[in-house]
């Protein structure tokens, strides 16, 4: 697989990850501000900027910790968390990927 394919695969996984989170947000009828407030109550506080960047396509992939905090607020079940985990894992560079010069 070429480096470009890896980057394309990571970008596709990130888009799918964000789409799942945004869809769940819409289904629950919550706002990003709700995520911030509820994550603090749940003991996994995420700030407004972190939450916004996790859901917006113009930013790098969110941390797994942020994904789980958002998913937890949205009431994700174990199956959904597994799907999100796989998508998030695919957003990360492969350990054997060559470093860019």
N, C-alpha and C positions, 0 to 999 in steps of 0.2 A: 504494500500500500504506500502510495506516495505521501509526502508531507501535506500536500494540498488536500488529499482525500481525508486525512486525519482531521484537518482543520474544518473541512466541510461536515464531516460526521459529528464533530464536537458542536458546531454551530446548529446543526439540525436537532441534536439532542437538547441543547439549551433552549431552542425555540419550543420544542415539545414540552419541556419541563415548565417553562413559563406559561405556556398555553394551559396546561393542566391546572396550575395554581390559579391563574386568572379565571378559568372556567369555574373552579370550585368557589372562588370568591364571589362570582356572580350568582351561582346557585344558592349560596348562603345569604345573599343580599347584604353582604358586608362591604365596608369601604377599607381602604388602606389604613385610615385612622383607627378603625375598629381593630385591625390586626395589631397595630402598635399598642393600643390600650389593653387588649386581651392577652397579648403575649407577655406583657408586664405582670398582669394578674396571675398568669399561669406559671410565672417564675422563669420564663425564657424571654426576657425583654429584648425586643428589636426596635431600633429607632426608626423614625420616619424615613430618613435617607436610606438606610439599609433595606427597609421594606420596599420602598419605591424602586431602588436599584435592582432588587431581586425580581421584580415583576416587569421591568422595562427592558426592552430589547437592546438599548444602546449601551448597556453596561456589561462588565464581565460576569461570569457565572457566580451566583451566590455561594456562600459556604454551605456545607451540609447542615451545619447548626442552624443557619437561617432557614433553610428549606424545611427542616423538621419543626422549627418554631412556627412558621406560617402554616404548615400542614396540620400541626396540632391544634391551632386556633380554628382551623377550618373543619376539624373533626375527622381527619383522614383515618381510615381503618388500616389494618396491617397490610392488606393487599395493595392499597393505594400507596402506602409508604414504601412498599417494595418496588412498585413501579417508579415512584419518584427517585428512589435510591439508585435504581438502574440508569435512569435518565441522567441523574446528577453524575454518576460514575463515568458515564460516556462523555460528559462535558470536560472532564479532566484530561490533561495531556497524558499520553501513554508513558510509562516509566522508561521504555526503551526508545522513545522518540528522539531523533537527533536534535541537539540544541541548535538553534539558529545562530549563525555567525553574527 
